[in-house]
Amino acid sequence: MKKLNITLVLLIGLVVYSCTTDDSNQTINSRSISKLKATVYFMDEIDRYLTRVYENNKPKTDSIYDINNEITYYSNWVFNDGKLSSKKTYDAVGNLTNDFSVFYDDLNRISQIIDSGFGLTRTTTTNFTYNSDNTITSVSELDGLITDKTFFLNSSGLIFKEVSEDLIEEIVYDSDFNVISKSGSFGTTNYFYDDINLPPENFPVNENNMFGTYKNNYIIYKNSVQGAPNNEASILPKFLLEYQSGSSTTRFEWELNDDNYPISRKLYIQNQLNVDYEYVYN
């Protein structure tokens, strides 16, 4: 076995580095994920457990359990034509608590997101307009309040900047379109990659194969350039070694098999264990 320190910000819903894969891209040695399990810690104590189950190499169900292994919430993912169309979240007794829907245009670009907030008490509707001047306009409405932002595309057609009334964020890609920095109103975040231990061929490093063929869809899905490191844009995906923002450092300690498929990974924030993941393959 090999151990590799890799860093990436944690997304509790297991939406980062989830190892989905497309059957049409599999090689003889490819492996498909069947389950991703996580133990979440708070102050060195177990806080909760997370499990994602896959079907046809795409997320099917996310489940959250308390420290007694009692389920507290679960989410069902629904795909149409290979693209995420909805995600519905329920409490332990089956009451719908969140309803999230995604719509696409004829070019497989996300055109609208409707998100009924926790408890279905508030609904945010966001519409995206793809303009002829290499910008994308995002307009969100919540309880009559309208907010908007603009995303800017570089010469490669990838989002590199986000501008709103009180926020400017800009990202920089390397020659393989991996994000290496993000800077703006809240400082600078730098990303460092491993050029030696590369993922297996056709192995999706980030949460891709969920939103169709448009390379910016993950950023649009998140409605933020915060999603850029997980965007399906890289022509040579690499494992991220370190994530640094100011004095804060987050790192992953990965255990890989001989073919560089992850077996487990531990997420450390400021050298304190935060999440322990386990991969299960078909």
C-alpha positions in Angstrom: 0.0 0.0 0.0 1.0 3.6 -0.5 0.2 6.6 1.7 -0.3 10.0 0.2 -1.0 13.4 1.9 -3.6 15.2 -0.1 -5.5 18.3 0.9 -9.0 19.6 0.0 -11.7 21.4 1.8 -14.4 19.2 3.3 -17.9 19.2 1.9 -20.0 17.3 4.5 -22.4 15.9 1.9 -19.6 13.8 0.5 -19.6 15.8 -2.7 -15.9 16.1 -3.1 -13.6 13.4 -4.3 -16.5 10.9 -4.4 -15.0 8.8 -7.2 -18.0 8.4 -9.5 -17.2 7.0 -12.9 -18.9 6.6 -16.3 -19.2 3.1 -17.6 -18.5 4.3 -21.2 -15.1 5.5 -20.0 -14.0 2.5 -18.0 -11.0 0.5 -19.0 -10.4 -3.2 -18.1 -8.7 -2.2 -14.8 -11.2 0.4 -13.8 -13.1 0.1 -10.6 -16.5 1.6 -9.7 -17.4 2.9 -6.3 -20.3 1.2 -4.5 -20.1 3.0 -1.1 -18.2 5.8 0.6 -18.3 5.9 4.4 -17.1 8.7 6.7 -16.7 9.1 10.4 -16.9 12.8 11.4 -15.0 14.0 14.5 -15.4 17.1 16.7 -12.8 17.9 19.3 -11.3 14.4 18.9 -14.7 12.7 19.6 -16.9 11.0 17.1 -19.7 13.4 16.1 -21.6 11.5 13.4 -21.4 9.1 10.6 -22.0 9.6 6.9 -22.6 7.1 4.1 -23.1 7.5 0.4 -24.4 4.5 -1.6 -23.9 4.5 -5.4 -25.8 2.9 -8.3 -24.6 2.8 -11.8 -21.5 4.8 -10.6 -23.6 7.8 -9.5 -24.8 8.8 -6.0 -28.0 7.1 -5.0 -28.5 7.8 -1.3 -26.7 9.9 1.3 -27.4 9.0 5.0 -26.4 10.8 8.2 -26.3 8.8 11.5 -25.8 10.0 15.1 -23.2 8.5 17.4 -25.5 5.6 18.2 -25.8 4.7 14.5 -29.4 5.9 14.4 -30.3 7.6 11.1 -31.1 11.3 11.4 -31.4 12.4 7.7 -31.1 10.8 4.3 -31.1 12.2 0.7 -32.1 10.5 -2.6 -30.4 11.6 -5.8 -32.3 11.5 -9.1 -30.7 11.6 -12.6 -32.2 12.1 -16.0 -30.2 11.4 -19.1 -27.1 11.1 -16.9 -27.5 14.5 -15.3 -28.6 15.3 -11.8 -32.2 16.5 -11.8 -33.1 16.5 -8.1 -32.0 15.7 -4.6 -34.6 15.2 -1.9 -33.8 15.1 1.8 -35.9 13.4 4.5 -35.7 13.2 8.3 -35.6 9.9 10.1 -39.4 9.3 9.9 -39.6 10.1 6.2 -40.7 13.7 6.2 -39.4 15.7 3.3 -37.1 18.5 4.6 -35.3 19.8 1.5 -36.2 19.7 -2.2 -33.4 20.6 -4.7 -34.0 20.6 -8.4 -31.7 21.3 -11.4 -32.7 22.3 -14.9 -30.6 22.4 -18.1 -30.7 24.2 -21.5 -30.2 22.5 -24.9 -26.4 22.8 -24.5 -26.4 20.8 -21.2 -25.7 24.0 -19.2 -27.5 24.5 -15.9 -30.2 27.1 -16.5 -32.1 27.1 -13.3 -31.9 25.8 -9.7 -34.8 25.7 -7.3 -33.8 25.0 -3.7 -36.5 24.7 -1.0 -34.5 25.3 2.2 -34.3 23.2 5.3 -37.8 22.4 6.4 -39.3 23.6 3.1 -40.0 26.9 4.7 -38.1 29.1 2.2 -37.4 28.6 -1.5 -34.6 30.1 -3.5 -34.9 30.2 -7.3 -31.8 31.0 -9.3 -31.7 31.5 -13.0 -28.6 31.6 -15.2 -28.2 33.5 -18.4 -25.4 32.7 -20.8 -24.4 36.0 -22.5 -22.6 36.6 -25.8 -19.8 38.6 -24.1 -18.4 35.5 -22.3 -20.2 36.2 -19.1 -22.9 34.2 -17.2 -25.4 36.1 -15.2 -26.9 34.6 -12.0 -30.1 36.0 -10.5 -31.5 34.6 -7.3 -34.9 35.3 -5.6 -35.7 34.5 -2.0 -38.7 35.9 -0.3 -38.9 38.7 -2.8 -35.3 39.7 -2.3 -33.3 39.7 -5.6 -29.5 39.2 -5.6 -27.3 38.8 -8.7 -23.7 38.1 -9.7 -21.7 37.7 -12.8 -19.3 35.0 -13.8 -16.6 35.7 -16.4 -15.1 33.2 -18.8 -11.5 33.0 -19.9 -10.2 32.3 -23.4 -10.6 28.6 -22.7 -14.3 29.0 -21.9 -13.8 28.3 -18.2 -15.1 30.5 -15.4 -12.3 32.5 -13.8 -14.0 35.3 -12.0 -17.1 36.0 -9.9 -18.3 39.6 -9.3 -21.3 40.6 -7.1 -22.2 43.7 -5.1 -20.0 42.9 -2.2 -17.7 40.2 -3.5 -14.9 39.8 -6.2 -13.2 36.4 -6.4 -10.8 35.3 -9.1 -9.3 31.9 -9.8 -6.1 30.9 -11.6 -5.7 27.6 -13.5 -2.5 25.8 -14.4 -1.8 24.6 -18.0 -3.9 21.5 -17.3 -6.8 23.5 -16.0 -6.3 22.5 -12.3 -7.1 25.4 -10.0 -3.9 26.6 -8.3 -5.2 29.8 -6.5 -8.3 31.7 -5.6 -8.1 35.2 -4.4 -10.4 38.1 -3.6 -12.4 39.8 -0.8 -11.5 37.1 1.7 -7.8 36.7 0.9 -6.0 34.1 -1.1 -6.2 30.3 -1.1 -3.5 28.3 -2.7 -3.7 24.7 -4.0 -0.7 22.4 -4.5 -0.8 19.1 -6.5 1.0 15.9 -6.7 2.7 15.5 -10.1 4.1 12.0 -9.3 1.2 9.9 -7.9 -1.4 10.5 -10.6 -5.0 9.1 -10.5 -5.7 6.0 -12.6 -6.7 6.6 -16.2 -10.3 7.8 -16.5 -10.6 8.0 -12.8 -12.7 11.1 -11.9 -10.8 12.9 -9.2 -13.6 15.3 -8.6 -17.4 15.1 -8.4 -18.0 14.9 -12.1 -20.2 12.9 -14.5 -23.2 14.4 -12.7 -24.0 17.5 -14.6 -23.6 16.7 -18.3 -20.9 17.9 -20.6 -20.6 21.6 -19.8 -17.3 22.0 -17.9 -18.5 24.9 -15.7 -21.6 23.2 -14.4 -20.1 22.4 -10.9 -19.4 26.1 -10.4 -22.9 26.9 -11.6 -24.4 24.2 -9.3 -22.7 25.8 -6.4 -23.4 29.3 -7.8 -19.9 30.2 -6.6 -16.3 29.9 -7.7 -15.8 28.1 -4.4 -16.7 25.1 -6.5 -13.9 25.6 -9.0 -11.5 23.1 -7.5 -14.1 20.4 -8.0 -15.1 21.5 -11.5 -14.8 18.9 -14.3 -12.4 21.1 -16.3 -9.0 19.6 -15.9 -7.5 17.8 -18.9 -5.0 16.1 -16.5 -6.6 15.7 -13.1 -4.2 15.5 -10.2 -4.5 14.7 -6.5 -4.4 17.9 -4.4 -1.6 17.9 -1.9 -2.4 20.9 0.2 -5.0 23.6 0.7 -3.8 26.8 2.4 -5.7 29.9 3.3 -3.9 32.4 5.5 -2.7 30.6 8.5 -5.2 27.7 8.0 -3.9 24.5 6.5 -6.1 21.5 5.6 -4.6 18.2 4.3 -5.7 14.7 3.4 -3.8 11.6 4.2 -4.7 9.0 1.6 -4.1 5.3 1.5 -3.9 4.1 -2.1 -3.7 0.6 -3.6 -1.0 -0.3 -6.1 -3.1 1.1 -8.9 -3.6 4.5 -7.1 -7.2 3.8 -6.2 -8.1 5.3 -2.8 -8.7 2.8 0.0 -9.1 5.4 2.8 -8.4 9.0 3.5 -8.2 11.1 6.6 -8.9 14.8 6.6 -7.0 17.0 9.0 -7.7 20.6 9.7 -4.8 22.3 11.5 -3.4 18.8 12.2 -6.6 17.7 13.9 -8.5 14.7 12.5 -11.8 15.9 11.2 -13.1 13.1 8.9 -12.0 9.5 8.3 -13.3 8.1 5.0 -13.4 4.5 3.7 -13.9 3.5 0.1 -15.8 0.4 -1.0 -15.7 -0.8 -4.6 -17.8 -3.2 -6.6 
